[in-house]
């Protein structure tokens, strides 16, 4: 049966999908708060902090690191080390 031949989802399936969306939105909201909290901590440090992913790509540079390196976060993030 192709996608277009499948029957429309029932009310129960739609409600289940809506609950999943609401759960994902709540998790995303908590994640955004945690990211902002940790970024505030790292930006408040008086030492430079640059973090990379497992491939060596810069994912974060605090304000001190940006000042000492002479680049903005936009210029650093995404670059390979």
N, C-alpha and C positions, 0 to 999 in steps of 0.2 A: 504494500500500500504506500503510495507516494505521500509527501507532506500535504499536498493540496487535497488529497482524498480523505485525510483524517478528519473525524468529526470535531467540531468546535469543543473546547474544554468546557466541562460542566462547572456549575457554581462552586462545588467543593474544591475542585482543582484551582479555580481562580482565587478563591479565598485562601487556600494554602499558599499559592504563589505570592499573594499580597502579604501574608504573614512573614514569609521568607524575606521579601523586600524590606519590610519594616525592621526585621531583625538585622539584616545587613546594614541598613541605614543607621541603626543604633550602634552597631559595632564600629562602623566607619566614623561616627561622631566621637566615640570614646577614643579611637585611634588618633584622630586629629587633635584632640585635647592632649593626649600623651605626647605626641610629637612636638606640639607647641611648648609643653612643660619641659621636655628634655632639651629642646633648642634654647629655651630661656636659660637653663642651667649652664649649658655649654657656652652660650654667648656671654654669660656673666663671669666666666673664668678669666684669669689674667694671663693665661698661657695659651699659645696657639694650639688649636685642635683641628686636624684634618682627618676625615675618615674616608676609607675606600671600601669598595665591595671586594668580593673574592677575586675579581679579575683585575684589581688595581685601578679601577675607575673611581675618581673622587665623587663622593656622594654628599659630603658636608664639609664646610670650613667655617669655623666661628669667626666673629668679627676681628679678633686679635690676629688670627691667621691671615685673614684678608688684608689687614693693614700691613702686617709684616711682609707678606708676599707681594703686595702691591697690585692685587687683583680683586675684583668683586666676586661674590659667590656665583653669579651668572657666568663669569669668565672661567671659574675653577671647576664647577660641578659639571661632570660629564667628561672631563679630560682624563686621559690615562697617565698614571704615574710611572 
